[in-house]
Amino acid sequence: MYRVLLKARGEDTEARRLRSILEMYGQKDKFSTWFFMHGFQALGERVRPQRLTGSRMIAELIQGLKDEIVRMHQTPLVVGGVKIFELRTC
């Protein structure tokens, strides 16, 4: 998803095509629904009410995904009461 969004930032034909597809999904709240379904509630709530289009939509989605990636690296997996930040430390 992140790579697609990075491609959609451009000004070439492919980027414009990607943006039109992404805008269609954004208009139908499919981004926020997907984020909710996959455990990214905060990002879904952030995206849904804005109804952004074009480069603003792409920038918001990229920033939101970056924020979630950072959060995931700082959130431990809890197994049997033990907090695990890296699987190789198990």
C-alpha positions as CSV (number, residue, x, y, z in Angstrom):
1,M,0.0,0.0,0.0
2,Y,2.8,2.4,0.9
3,R,4.6,1.8,-2.4
4,V,1.4,2.4,-4.3
5,L,0.9,5.7,-2.5
6,L,4.5,6.7,-3.2
7,K,3.9,6.0,-7.0
8,A,0.7,8.0,-6.9
9,R,2.5,11.2,-5.8
10,G,4.1,11.6,-9.2
11,E,2.8,13.5,-12.2
12,D,3.1,10.9,-14.9
13,T,0.3,8.9,-16.5
14,E,0.6,6.0,-14.1
15,A,0.5,8.3,-11.0
16,R,-2.7,10.0,-12.3
17,R,-4.3,6.6,-13.0
18,L,-3.4,5.4,-9.5
19,R,-4.8,8.6,-8.0
20,S,-8.1,8.2,-9.8
21,I,-8.4,4.7,-8.5
22,L,-7.4,5.8,-4.9
23,E,-9.9,8.7,-5.0
24,M,-12.7,6.3,-6.1
25,Y,-11.9,4.1,-3.0
26,G,-11.7,7.2,-0.8
27,Q,-15.1,8.5,-1.8
28,K,-16.7,5.2,-0.8
29,D,-14.9,5.1,2.6
30,K,-13.1,1.9,1.6
31,F,-9.8,3.1,3.0
32,S,-11.2,3.7,6.5
33,T,-13.2,0.5,6.4
34,W,-10.0,-1.5,5.4
35,F,-8.0,0.2,8.2
36,F,-10.7,-0.6,10.7
37,M,-10.9,-4.2,9.6
38,H,-7.2,-4.7,9.9
39,G,-6.8,-3.2,13.4
40,F,-5.8,0.4,12.4
41,Q,-8.8,2.1,14.1
42,A,-7.0,5.4,14.7
43,L,-6.0,5.7,11.1
44,G,-9.5,4.8,9.9
45,E,-11.0,7.5,12.1
46,R,-8.4,10.0,10.9
47,V,-9.1,9.4,7.2
48,R,-12.9,8.9,7.1
49,P,-14.2,12.4,8.0
50,Q,-11.8,14.3,5.8
51,R,-12.9,13.0,2.4
52,L,-9.7,14.3,0.9
53,T,-8.8,14.0,-2.8
54,G,-5.7,14.3,-5.0
55,S,-2.3,15.1,-3.5
56,R,-3.8,16.0,-0.1
57,M,-5.4,12.5,0.2
58,I,-2.1,10.8,-0.9
59,A,-0.1,12.9,1.6
60,E,-2.5,12.1,4.5
61,L,-2.5,8.4,3.7
62,I,1.3,8.3,3.5
63,Q,1.7,10.1,6.8
64,G,-0.9,7.9,8.5
65,L,0.8,4.8,7.3
66,K,4.2,6.1,8.5
67,D,2.6,6.9,11.9
68,E,1.2,3.3,12.1
69,I,4.5,1.7,11.1
70,V,6.3,3.7,13.9
71,R,3.6,2.7,16.4
72,M,3.8,-0.9,15.5
73,H,7.5,-1.0,16.2
74,Q,6.9,0.6,19.6
75,T,4.0,-1.7,20.6
76,P,5.0,-5.1,22.1
77,L,3.3,-8.4,21.5
78,V,2.2,-9.8,24.8
79,V,2.5,-13.5,25.2
80,G,1.9,-15.1,28.5
81,G,2.3,-11.8,30.3
82,V,5.7,-11.2,28.6
83,K,6.2,-8.2,26.4
84,I,8.0,-9.0,23.2
85,F,9.4,-6.3,21.0
86,E,11.3,-8.6,18.6
87,L,10.6,-12.2,17.8
88,R,14.2,-13.1,17.8
89,T,14.4,-12.3,21.5
90,C,11.9,-15.0,22.4
